[in-house]
Amino acid sequence: MKRIFQCLATGWLLMACSAGPGPGLPTDSDILQRIAAPEFPDVSYDIRDFGARADGEIDSRQAINEAITQCSARGGGRVVVPAGQYLCKGPILLKSRVNLHLEAGAEILFSPDPHDYLPAVLTIWEGTELYNYSPLVYAYQVSDIAITGRGTLNGQASQGFARFRPQRSEMQDSLRQMGIDQVPVRERCFGERSILPPSMIQPFGCRNILIEGVTILDSPYWVIHPVFCDNVTVREVTISSHNLNNDGCDPEYTTNVLIERCVFDVGDDAVAIKAGRDQDAWRIGQPTRNILIRNCEFKSKCNGLCIGSEMSAGVENVRMERVRISRCLSGIYFKSNLDRGGFIRNVHVSDVVCDTVRTAFIRFETNYHGARGGFHPTTFENFRIERVRGTSSSECGFYAVGTPGHNLRQITLEDVELRSAPTPYVLKHAENVSFRKVRINGSLMPEQPAQTESSTLKSY
């Protein structure tokens, strides 16, 4: 970890942009002034005092949750998980003013049996509200919570939830139709026979959240998934989880988020910023905004930074800087389709190194797969991408195809270089697009790129 950040801090990554981020774009200070990690009383509760056993075989869930309950009821503090393995047959429920602290050498082994995560709780699955399996670590409408330390949370999902195959299933389709039809959420009851896996960590409707230092393994689905939250810090977290749909961190309907000094080695997108899906998100109407991602390393089977495709309540004011992205499908990816509506705007990406990509190095996608035939174009507006380097793309350097009559707007690339790509760029239905010192295949691209014939890349 230390070596990675030393590398990120050298060379051209230190160059400052004297012109600033540009009109309407957030600065670091704009976002950071709204974010502060919670503080806790200097009081500790050892889970062994509540009956936890560090043998990896006897269920310690009741002891962990009782320690959390007592800590919260007495004014808060630290619930300590000492070194050793602790079996947890069901979800951990965080409560206000509690820091769940995993000491070095501590590992919580979550049960792989899906039935241990019932009864169903209120949650969100791929942008739609429902009652489903509890996330493995869940918090509901509480404040000042944390997961810290140098220990490990092991979801063991490859033995259970990860065997589910929800994509393109009747159950997935049924849930999405419930969202479209605005079926009351209380009637969207999944769980007992559900094949929709839960998130690993999900604070739901919470304020003042810190996740710091821990290692997370073998998640059922999206790994860190704050929903309806405010003031979230994810710092120095290592994720190694390669199951299907294992996004690293997915803030959704959430404001004021800092993700820094993390290593995400995941089976799907490293960071995917979300804001709900279609009619459900329009009803809720809570944009995701003020997100800062910096000094991280992404190793992804899919994409590096993504916004979407569930973004129907809107995403705005996003910064990503000083990030290293290894092999992936697309490096920097903004995705939606004609069902989504909403907006993606005010995005600033800088000082990024991306190795090889399979599809597009930088990609704006308005025809993401799974559309149901609606016509609710998404507004894409005000993007600045600068000081970005890439080695190669198997398909395209820069791909930006808008919707006829609803152009992509105000996209600036400056000091961007991609060494190799079969197609330098595809640009259609876009306006106010500017290339400044953009080199692809060793050639300087025109500052005012011409529209091209549109083409289709495979969606991921």
N, C-alpha and C positions, 0 to 999 in steps of 0.2 A: 504494500500500500504506500509506504513512504517513498519508495523508488518511483512509483507511478506519478505521484504528485510533484516530485522533483523534476521529472521529465516535462510535465505539463507546464511548469513554471519557467521553462527556459526558452531561448530562441525567440521566434517571431510571435509566440503566444503572449509575450510581455508587451508587445507594441500597443500603445494607447491610440485611441481614435480622437484626434484633436477636435474633430467636428461634432463630437457627441453622437448620441444614438439617433438623432433625427426627430422631426416634429411628431408629436403624439406618441412617441415611443418611451417606455418607462426606463428610468435609470435604476441602478442597484439601490441607491438610497431611497428612491420612491417606494420600493418594495420592502426593503429591510426596516424602514421606520415603523412598519406595521407588524413586525414579527419579533417576538421575544420568547425564548424558551421558558417553560414554567419552572418555578422554584418550589421546593418541598421542605417541610420541617425536618430537622435533624433527628429523626426518630426511626429506628429500624425494627422490622418484624421478620424473624427468621421462619421460613415455612416449615422447618423441622420441628419447631415448637408447637405447630398445629397438626403434626402427625405425618408430614411428608417423609417419604423414604427414598434415599438416593441409590436405589438398586435397579431402577429401570423396569421393574416388574410389578410392584404394588402401586395401585392407582393413587396418585397424590393430588388429583384434581380438587377434591373437597378441601384438603388442607390449604392449597394455594388460594382458592377462592375465599375461604374463611379468613385467611391472613389479610387478603385485600379488603374484605368487608370490615374487619376490625380496624385496620389502619385508616380507612376512610372515615369510619364512624368516630374515631378518636381524634380527628383533625388532620390526618394525613401523615405521610412520611414515605419510607422506603420499605418495600416488601422484598426481602433478600432471598435469592435462590443460590445456595452455596454450590461448590463444585460437586459433580456427580450427575447421574442420569435420573430423571424423574418422569415416570409415565403419567400422562394426563389423558384420561378417558372422557374427553368432551371439552367444551370451550372454556377458556379463561375469560372472566368477566371483569374488565377494569372498571374502577369507580373513582369518583372525584378525589383529587389531591393524593393520588397514589402513583409512586414510581416503582414499577416492577423491575428490579435490578438483578440481572443474571451475572454472577461473578465468573471470572475466568475458569473454564473447566466445567461450568454448569451447562446442562443440556436438558431441555424439556422435550420429551418424545410424545407427540400427540398420537392418540389412537388412530389407526387407519380405518376403523369401522365407521361408515357414514351414520349409522343409527345413533352413535354417541353424540351427534351434533343436532339432535332433536330434543325438545320441541322446536318448531320453526320460529324464526324471529324475523322482524321487519328488516329488510335489506334491499340491495339493488343488485341486479344481475344484468350485465351488459346494457346498462342504461335504463332499465325498467324496474320499477318498484314491485315488490312481492314479499310474501312470507316463504322462507326457504331455510335450508340448513344454516345453523349459526356459523359465522366465520370462526376460525380457530381461536383468535383473540378478538373479542368483541367489546365495544363500549357504546352505550346508548345514552345520548343527551347528558353527558357529564363534562366536567371541566378540569383542567390541570392534571393531565395524565402523562405517563411516560413509560417507555420500555428502554432500559439502558444496560450498559455493562458489556463485558467481553465474552459472554456466554452465547448459547445457540438455541434457536427455536427450530425444531425439526418436525415438519408436518407429516412425514412418512406417507405422503399422498400417493406415491407410486404403488403402494399396496392397497389403495382404496379408491379415493375420489378420482385420481388421475386415470383410472380405467374407464370412467364414464365417457361417453361420446355425445355431447350435447349438440355439436354443430350440425345444422341442417336436420335436426330431429323434429318430430311432431311436438315435443314439449317446448323446445325453443320457439317454434312457430306459434304455438298456443300463447305463450307469454307475450310475444311481440304483438299478437293480435289483441290481447287484453289491453295493452298500452294504447294501441291505435283506437280501440273502441271505448277507451276510458272506463273500463270496468273498475268499480271501486276497489281500492287496494286491499281492503279487508277480505275481498272475495278471491284474491289471487293467492290461493293457498297451495303451495307446493310442499315438499319436504319428504314425507314418508316414502313415496315412490319416485321422488325427483331424481333426474339425472343431470341436474344443474349444479355443478360443484360450487362451494363457497369460496370467498376470498380467504387468504391466510390471516391478515390483520385488517380489521375494519372498524375504525371509530365512526359512529353514525350520529350526526348532529352534535358534535363535541367542539369545545374550544380549548386552546392552549395545549398543544400536543407535542411531545418530543419522542422521537425514536432514534437512538444514538448508540453506535458501537457494536450492536449485536450482529450475529451471523444468522441468516435465515436459509433453511434447506427444504427442498422437496415440498413445495406448496401445492395445494389443490388446484388453484386457479390464479387470478390476479393476486399479487403478493401483498403489497401495501396499498390499501384502497380507502383513503379518507373520503367520506361522503357527508355533505352538508356541514363541513367543518370550517373553522376559522383559526388561523395562527398555528401553522403546522411546520415543525422542523424535522427533517430526516437527514441525519448527519453520520458519516463514517460507518454506514451500514454496508455489509457485504451480503449479497444474495447469490446463491448458487442453486438454481432450480430450473430444470429443463423439461418439465411436463408441458403438454399442450396449453396454450393460452396463459403461460406464466409471464405476464407483464411484470416488470419490476415495481414501479410505483405509478399509480393512476389516481391523481387527485380529481374528484368529481363533485360538481356543485360546491366547490371549496375555494376559499379565498385566503390569500396571504400565506404562501407556501415557500419554504426554503429547502432545497435538496442539494447537499454539498458533500464532497469528499467521500463519495460512495462508489462501490464497485458492484455493478449489476451484471451477472452472468446468467442469462435467462433464456427460456424457450420461446419467448415471444418478444414484444416491444420492450425496450429498456425503460423508457418513461413514455407514458401515453396519457395526455391530458384530456379529460373527458368533461362533458356537461349534459349527460342524459340523452335519451333517444326519442326523437320524433314527438308525437303528441304528448307523451308523458312529460317530456322536458318542457314543452310549451306551457303545459298546465302549471308546472312547478316554477318556471321562470327565474331560476337562480343561476346566473352565469358563474363560470369559474374564472377567477382573475387574480392577478398579482402573483406570478409564479417565477421564482429564480432558481435556476439549475446551474451549478458551477463546480469545477474542479472534480469531475467524476470520470470514471472509465466504464464504458458500455461494451459488453460482449453479448450479442443478441443473435438468436436464430432468425429473427424477423427484422425489425427496424430499430433505429437509434432513438432519436427524438420524434415523437408523433403527437399531433393534435388531432383528435377524432378517433374513429369515425363517429362515435357517440358524442356529439357536441351541440345538440339542438337548442340548448338554452344559451349558448354562446361562450366563447373563450376569448379573453383579451388580456393584454399587459403581461406578456411572457418574455423572459430573458433566459437564454442558455449561453454559457461562456466557459471557455477553457475545459473542453470535454474531448476525450479520446474515444473514438468509436472504432471497434474492430470490424471484422467481416460481418456483413448484414445484407438485408434485401434492399432497403433504401436507407440513406443516412439521415436526412432531415425531411420529414414527411408530414404534409397537412392534407387530411383526407375527409371527404364527405360524399354525399350523393343527393339526389333530388327529392328524397324523403325527408331530409334532415332540417332544412331551414337554418335559422340561427346565424352565427357569424364566427369568424376567426379573424382577429385584428390586433394590431399593435404588437408585433412579434419582432424581437431583436435577437439574432444568433451571431455569435462572434467567437473567434479563436478556437476553432474546432479542427481536429485532425481525424479524418475518416479513412480507413484502409480500403478494402475492396467492397464494392456493392454489386448486387446481382441485377437490380433493375435501374433505379434512378438515384443519382447522387443527391440531388435536391428535387423534391417532387411536390407539386400541387395537384391533388386528385379530386375532381368533382363528380366522378362516376364510380365511386367505390362499390364493390360488389354487395349484393343483398338488397338492392333497391326494389320497392314494391310498386313502382309506377306513379308515384306522386310527382308534383311539380312545385317544390318549395326550395328554390335555389338558396344556397348558402352565400353569405357575403364574405369574401376574402379581401382584406384591405390592410395596407400599411405593414409591409414586411421589409426588414433590412437584414441582410446576411453578409457578413464581412469577415475577412481574414480566416478563410476556411480552405483546407487542403485535403485532397483526396488522391489515392493512387490510381484506381481504375473502377469503371463501371462496365458491366456486361451489356448494357442496353443504351443508356442515355445519361448525359451529364446533368442537364437542367430540363425538367418536364413541367410545363404549366399549361393546362388546358381548362379553360373556364366553360361556362354554359352560354349558348347564344342568347344575347340580350342581357346577360348578367356577367359582365366581364370580371376577371380578377383585376385588382387595382393596386397601384403603388407598391411595386416590388423592386427593390434595389439590391443588386449583388455588387460587392466591391472587394477587390483583392481576393478573388476566389480562383483556385487552380485545381484542375483535375487532369492528371497526366494522360489518361487513356479512356476513350469512350467511342463506341461505333457511331453514335449519333450525338453531336455536341449539344444540341438543344432542340426541344419541340415547344412551340409557343403558339397558342391559339386562344381567341376570345380573352385577351388580356390587354390592359392599357396602363400607360405610365410604368413600363418595365425598363429598367436601366441596368446596363452592364458597365462597370467601371473597373478596369484592370482585371478582367475575367479571362483566364486562359484555359483552354481545353485542347487536348492533343498538341500542346505546345504553341497553339495559335491564339492570338488576341481576338476575342469576340467583339463584334460591333457594339458601340455604346448604346445605340438604339436598335435592338434586335428586331428583325422583321418577323411578321407572322409566318408560320409554316403550315404545311398540311398537318392536320391532327392525326395522331396515331394512338393506339391503345396499348398500355402496359398491363401486365397481370397485376391484380390487386392482392395485397396481403394485409 
